[in-house]
Amino acid sequence: MTMDEREWLAERFEENRTHLRGVAYRMLGSPSEADDAVQEAWLRLSRSGVSGVENLGGWLTTVVARVCLDMLRSRKSRREDPFDTHLPDADVSLYVAGDPEHEAMLADSVGLALLVVLERLAPAERVAFVLHDMFAMPFDDIAAIVGRSPTAARQLASRARRRVQGATADDGADPVRQREVVDAFLAASRGGDFAALIAMLDPDVVLRADRTASRMGAAKLVRGAAAVAGTFSGRARVAQPALVNGTPGLVWASGGRPRVVFAFTLKSGKIVEIDMLADPERLGALDLAILGG
């Protein structure tokens, strides 16, 4: 490949980079892993060239999707320890302001709550759902990526869609109701009202902490209403209500900098998951607005 051909190829790739990062981010839930997937797509393109490729954008999307599928499967196979919990990174600085892809990102609200739901899907389900429902890729093309028939690919996306809708289509998705629950949770936590905390928690609620929060002393995983209520009862005195990527949550800030963020997932008016994020890189990628309280 000549220098001119390589420069032309690099220009075409850059034209597709924002779209490719969007695809990878929705699949992986991590800006850094999305960058890795896009970089791998560039390496494959630079090695193979575009001979015989009629639709470069489609070809690159397919490559990124396959890379992401491999990464998801590898992530799942490594997760032998149930306490080694992967938390998605809600990122709002992924796109250039004013870019059409940035507007699309905001329009379909790919925030922490949806990323947490997507994290529960099997790798092939997640890939099929993202490619079809978010990027309108035909099932014939998706089938080749996931190694299934078009009918099976359609079933994967349908199953994923039902799970996503089931996790989001209730009053837990209402920001007003969620703010009421989070505020009440904070008040009960500060006041040591164990019974009130239990009342707001789903019996099978899960509290998860990322590695940084764990190093600060938090348990990696706490299950059950009584255990989670005990973790918060009489505490969170310095936490403040906040909007985390537009969703009600809590934040502990020190010296004007956020140190720990608590992201809540609600279902049928009950808190079903609390994600405790303390990694500075993750916190830097969040859109945080402290509301006081």
N, C-alpha and C positions, 0 to 999 in steps of 0.2 A: 504494500500500500504506500503510495507516494505521500509526501507531506501535504500537498494540496488536498488529496483525497481524505486524509486524516482530519484536516482542519474542517473540511466540508461536513464530514461525519460528526465531528464534535459540535458544530453549529446546529445540525439537525437534532442531535441529542439534547442540547440545551433548550431547544424549542419545546421538548417533551418533558423536561425534568420536573416542572411543577406538577404536571399531571401524574407522573410516575411516583413522585413523593406522596401525592394524595392517595393513590392506590395502595402503596406500601404502608403508609401510616394507618389507614383504616384496617388493614389486615393485621398489622403487628402491634399497634397501640404504643409504639415507641419511636420518637423522632430519630434516635441514634440508629436503631435497627432499620428504620426506613431508609436512612442515608446509606447504610451498608448494602441494602438490597438494590438500591438505585446504582450504587457504585459497581456492584457485581454485574448489573445489566450493561453498564458502559464497558466493562472489561470484556464481556462476551461479544458485544457489538464490535469493539475495536479489533478483536481477534478474528471474527468471522466476516466482517464487512456486511454489505447490504445486497450482495449479488442474489438476484432472484426474489428479493423482498419488495412487494408492491405497496404495502401499507406499513411504513416504518413505525408509526405510532402504535398500531395494533400489535406489531411484532414485539416491540419493546414492552408493551403492557403484558403480553403473554409471558415474556421472559421474567419480568418483575414478579408476576403472579406465581410462577413456578418457583422462583427463589424464595418468595415469602412462604409458600406451602412447605418447602423443605425446612425453613427456619421454624415454622410453627410445629412441624412434626418433631424436629430435633428438640425444641423446647419442651414438648410434651413427654418425649422419651426420657429426658433428663430429670423430669420432675418426679423422682422416686420418693423423695421425702415429702410428706404432706405439708410440712411446715415451710418448705421452700416455695413460697407463694409468689407468683409473678403478678405485679400490679401494673396496669397500663399507665402510660404517661400521657396525661391530657395536655395537649400542646396547642397553643393558639398563635404561636409565632412562626408556624411552619411555612406560611405563604407570604408573598410580598403584598403589601397593602395596595389595593386598587387593581390587583390582578383578578381576572375572571374566576380563576380557581379559588382564590381567597374568598370571593363572594359566595361561591358554591359551598365552600367549607362552612361558612357562617350560616348559610341558608338551611342546610340539613343538620346543623347542630351536632357535629360529631364531638361531643364532650366526654368527660370522664364517665358519666353514667352509662352512655351507650357503649363506650369501650369496655367497661366492666361486663356488660351483658355479652358483648362479642367474645370476650375472653372465655366465656363458659362454653362456647361452641367447639365442636370438634374441628380440626384444621380444615378438612375438605368442606365442611358446612360453612365455615367462615369465609373461605375463598369463594365458594359458589354464591353466597349471599352478597358479599361485597361487590363482586364482579357484575352480577346480574341486577341487583336492586339498587346499587349506588352508581354503577357505570354502564348499565344497559348492555352488557356483553351478551351475545346470543349463547344459548345453552350448547350448541354444537361446538363453539370455541371453548367454553368452560369445560366441556367433557374431556377434551384433549389435555387440558391442564391438570385436572384431578384424576385422570385415568379411569373414567367411568363412561357409561353410555350417556347420550343426551337426556334420556328419560331419567336416569339415575341422578344426573347433575341437577335436573329440575326438582327432583325429590329432595336433594340435599338443600337447595335454596329454600324450598317450601318449608321444610322442617326447621331450618334456621329462622325463617321469617316468623313462624308461629312462636318460637321461643323468644325472639326479640319483642314481638308484639305482646306476648304474655307478660313479659317483664316490665314493659313500659306503659301499657294501656290501662292504668288505673290511677287513683288519686295520688299515688306516689310521684307521678310525673307532673303534678300541678305545683308550680313553684310557690304559690301562696300557701297551700296546705303544707308543703314541705318546710317552708320557713316557720310556720306555726309549730310544727313538730320539733324542728331543730332548736328553736328558741325554748320550747318547753323542756326539751332534753337537757339543754345547758342549765336552765334554772334548777331542774331536779338534781343535776350533777353537782352544782355548786352548793345546793342546800342539803346534800346527803339524803335525799328522799328516795330511798331504795325502791319502795313500792311504786312510786310514780315512774321511775326508770323502767322497772319490769313491765309496767302497763304499756309503755311505748315501744317495747322491743318484741320482735317476733320470737317465739320460743326457740327457733333454730338460728337466731341471729349469729353472724360471724364478724369478729373484729380482726382485721389483718393489719400488720405493720410492715413497712418496707425495711430493708436491711439497716438503713441509717437510724430509723426509729428504734429498731431492735437493739442497736449498739447503745442507744440512749437509755435502755432499760425496759422498753416495752416488750411484751410477749409477741412472738411472731404471729401466733394464731390463738384466738380465744373463741370458743363456741358456746352457745346457749345463753338465754336471757339472764339467768342468775349470775353466771360468770362475767358477762359483759357489764351488767349493772354494777357488780362489785368492783370492776376495774375503774368505773367512772364515779361511783358514789362518793361524795365529799371532795371531789377533785375538779379539775377544769376551771379553777377560780380565775386563772389569767387568760383563759380562752375567750375569744370574741366572735360574734356572728360575722359571717363573711359570705360573699358570693364567690364561688369557685367555678370559674368559667361559666358564670351566669347562674349557677345552681347553688341554693342555700347550703352552707356548711359552716365549719368552725375553723379558726386559725389561732395559733399561739404565736405572737410576734414579740421579739426582744430587740431593743436597740433600733427600732424602726424597720427591722427585717423579719419576714415570716420564718419561723423555725419549724413549725409542725402544722400540717393541714389535715383536717378530718373531713372526708367526703362521705356523704350518706346516700344509701339506696333504700327507697321505701317501696312497699307493696301493701295495698289494702290498708293504708294508714299506719302501718307498722314499719319500724326500722328493721331491715333484713340484713344489711351489710354496712359496716363502717370501715373505710380505708384510711389508714394513718400514714401520711406521706411526710418524710423529713429530708429526703435526699435533696441537697441544694440545687442540683441541675434540674431535677423534676420541678421543684418549687419555682425556679426561675422561668420555667416554661408555662406556668399557670397564669391565668388572668385572675388576679385576686383583688377584691374590693372589700376592705374591712368596714363593717357597718357599725361597730361600736356595740356596747351593751354590757 
